């Protein structure tokens, strides 16, 4: 996925929100996805996710992310399908059966993972990592070394992906064909992990030296010069996400199909 987790500049309402407010809202929505078993509420959350993505012109990235998460979630969905003998029996298995409830459980896993992943990754696309780290330090009083570690890990994901793409292009120029089935691609990509690992170690070592030279160990909460005040839109967004979470919890006690 080209540009994965790389900041996309913009002037939308989501771009202008407080970084901590965006992160907390995304966490509330993600938690809400696992607090409910209502397909209606999960579908509503998915609609909200893509509406938010459309508001900041990130529909394509959100669709690609949803597709990727759905593909990786198939394994969990199959496990849920085979290990949840609920409802009217459809297929008999040696250890149980697949029922109508089994299919519902598998679909629930897919919807939950997609619905919770989109807002979390969307925050990374519309928020500068420096702002996210500094706001976490100033507002949430998170120690800077932990905030820096988190944002650095997110920052290096697209860097390593670009490095892997460059290595694969170099191998393609040498006559290696990556076309074919999934097993063939994995077999050809495994040897490429060695040069990727060497490149990653060099980059992380250079980043550690650069951070040390810039006074990483003496950084405190007061070191950042930029303030991150909350505005009315941040409060409204937080209240809306709290309502979604409360509704998700309520659906466990008031059944909704």
C-alpha positions in Angstrom: 0.0 0.0 0.0 1.8 3.1 -1.2 2.0 5.9 1.3 1.0 3.6 4.2 0.8 5.5 7.5 2.4 8.6 5.9 1.0 12.0 6.9 -1.4 13.5 4.4 -1.6 17.3 4.7 -5.0 18.9 4.6 -7.3 21.6 6.1 -10.3 19.5 7.1 -12.0 19.6 10.5 -10.2 16.4 11.5 -6.9 17.8 10.5 -7.4 20.8 12.8 -8.6 18.8 15.8 -6.3 18.4 18.9 -4.1 15.3 18.4 -5.0 13.9 21.8 -8.7 14.3 21.1 -8.3 12.5 17.8 -6.5 9.6 19.4 -8.9 9.3 22.3 -11.9 9.4 19.9 -10.4 6.7 17.8 -9.8 4.6 21.0 -13.4 5.1 22.1 -14.7 3.9 18.8 -12.4 0.9 18.7 -13.4 -0.1 22.2 -17.1 0.3 21.2 -16.6 -2.2 18.4 -15.7 -4.9 20.9 -18.3 -3.9 23.5 -21.2 -4.7 21.1 -22.5 -7.7 19.2 -25.0 -5.6 17.2 -24.6 -5.8 13.5 -26.6 -2.6 13.2 -24.3 -0.6 15.5 -21.2 -2.0 13.8 -22.6 -1.1 10.4 -23.3 2.4 11.8 -19.7 2.7 13.0 -18.4 1.6 9.6 -20.6 4.3 8.0 -19.2 6.9 10.4 -15.6 5.7 9.7 -15.9 6.2 6.0 -17.8 9.5 6.4 -14.9 10.8 8.5 -12.5 9.5 5.9 -14.4 11.2 3.1 -14.4 14.5 5.1 -10.6 14.6 4.9 -10.4 13.1 1.4 -9.0 9.8 2.6 -11.7 7.5 1.2 -9.2 5.6 -1.0 -6.8 5.0 1.8 -9.7 3.9 4.1 -11.0 1.5 1.5 -7.5 0.0 1.0 -7.0 -0.4 4.7 -10.4 -2.0 5.2 -9.7 -4.5 2.4 -6.3 -5.4 3.9 -7.7 -5.8 7.4 -10.6 -7.9 6.1 -8.1 -10.2 4.3 -6.0 -10.7 7.4 -9.1 -11.2 9.5 -10.3 -14.1 7.4 -8.1 -16.5 9.5 -9.8 -15.4 12.7 -13.2 -15.5 11.0 -12.6 -19.1 10.0 -11.5 -20.0 13.5 -14.7 -18.4 14.9 -16.7 -20.3 12.2 -15.3 -23.7 13.2 -15.3 -23.2 17.0 -18.6 -21.6 17.6 -21.3 -24.3 17.5 -24.3 -21.9 17.9 -27.7 -21.8 16.2 -29.4 -24.2 13.8 -27.0 -26.9 12.6 -25.8 -26.6 9.0 -22.7 -28.7 8.7 -21.6 -31.5 11.1 -18.0 -31.5 12.2 -16.0 -34.1 14.2 -15.7 -31.7 17.1 -19.0 -29.9 16.8 -21.0 -28.3 14.0 -21.3 -25.1 11.9 -24.6 -23.4 12.6 -26.3 -20.1 11.8 -24.7 -18.6 14.8 -21.3 -19.7 13.7 -21.7 -17.7 10.5 -22.9 -14.7 12.5 -19.8 -15.0 14.8 -17.4 -15.1 11.8 -19.1 -12.0 10.2 -19.0 -10.3 13.6 -15.2 -10.8 13.8 -14.7 -9.3 10.3 -16.9 -6.3 11.0 -15.3 -5.6 14.4 -11.8 -5.6 13.2 -12.5 -3.5 10.1 -14.6 -1.0 12.1 -12.0 -0.6 14.8 -8.9 -0.4 12.5 -10.1 2.4 10.2 -10.3 5.2 12.8 -7.0 4.2 14.5 -5.1 4.3 11.2 -6.9 7.4 10.0 -5.5 9.3 13.0 -2.0 8.4 11.8 -2.7 9.7 8.3 -4.1 13.1 9.4 -1.8 13.8 12.4 1.9 14.7 12.3 3.8 12.3 14.5 5.7 15.1 16.2 2.4 16.8 17.2 1.0 13.5 18.4 4.1 12.8 20.6 4.3 16.3 22.0 0.6 16.6 22.8 0.7 13.2 24.6 3.6 14.5 26.7 2.0 17.9 27.4 -1.7 16.9 27.9 -1.5 13.3 29.0 1.8 13.6 30.9 3.2 10.6 29.1 7.0 10.4 29.6 8.7 11.7 26.4 10.7 8.6 25.9 7.6 6.4 25.7 5.8 8.9 23.4 8.9 9.0 21.2 9.2 5.3 21.1 5.6 4.9 20.0 5.7 7.5 17.2 9.1 6.3 16.0 7.8 2.7 15.7 4.9 4.1 13.6 7.3 6.3 11.6 9.5 3.4 10.6 6.7 1.2 9.3 6.4 3.0 6.0 10.2 3.5 5.9 10.8 -0.2 6.1 8.0 -0.9 3.6 9.6 1.5 1.1 13.0 -0.2 1.7 11.4 -3.6 1.0 9.8 -2.3 -2.2 13.2 -0.9 -3.3 14.9 -4.2 -2.6 12.2 -6.1 -4.6 12.6 -3.7 -7.5 16.3 -4.3 -7.5 15.8 -8.0 -7.6 13.2 -7.7 -10.3 15.8 -5.7 -12.4 18.1 -8.7 -11.9 15.6 -11.1 -13.4 13.7 -12.3 -10.3 10.0 -12.7 -11.1 7.7 -12.1 -8.1 4.6 -12.9 -10.1 2.7 -16.0 -9.1 0.9 -17.5 -6.1 1.2 -16.4 -2.5 3.5 -19.3 -1.5 6.0 -18.4 -4.3 6.0 -14.7 -3.3 6.7 -15.6 0.3 9.5 -18.0 -0.7 11.2 -15.3 -2.8 10.7 -12.6 -0.2 12.2 -14.5 2.8 15.9 -14.1 1.6 15.2 -10.4 1.1 14.6 -10.0 4.9 18.4 -10.1 5.5 19.3 -6.9 3.6 16.1 -5.3 5.0 17.3 -6.2 8.5 20.7 -4.7 7.8 19.2 -1.5 6.4 16.8 -1.3 9.4 19.6 -1.6 12.0 21.6 1.1 10.2 18.6 3.4 10.2 17.7 2.8 13.8 21.3 3.3 14.9 21.5 6.6 13.0 18.2 7.7 14.5 19.4 6.9 18.0 22.6 8.9 17.5 20.7 11.8 16.1 18.3 11.8 19.1 21.2 11.6 21.6 22.9 14.6 19.9 19.7 16.6 20.1 19.4 16.1 23.9 16.9 13.3 24.0 17.8 12.4 27.6 17.2 15.9 28.9 13.8 16.4 27.2 11.0 17.2 29.7 7.3 18.1 29.5 8.1 21.8 29.5 10.6 21.5 26.6 8.0 21.7 23.8 7.2 25.3 22.8 3.9 24.5 21.0 0.6 24.4 22.9 -2.3 22.1 22.1 -5.5 23.7 23.5 -8.8 22.0 23.2 -11.5 23.7 21.2 -15.3 23.3 21.0 -15.0 20.8 18.1 -12.7 18.6 20.2 -15.2 18.5 23.1 -18.2 17.8 20.7 -16.2 14.9 19.1 -15.3 13.4 22.5 -18.9 13.6 23.7 -20.1 12.0 20.4 -17.6 9.1 20.8 -18.6 8.7 24.5 -22.2 8.3 23.4 -21.2 5.7 20.8 -19.3 3.8 23.5 -22.3 4.0 25.9 -24.6 2.8 23.2 -22.3 -0.1 22.4 -22.2 -1.1 26.1 -26.0 -0.7 26.3 -26.6 -3.1 23.4 -25.1 -5.9 25.6 -28.1 -5.5 27.9 -30.8 -4.4 25.5 -30.6 -6.9 22.5 -30.4 -5.2 19.1 -30.2 -7.5 16.0 
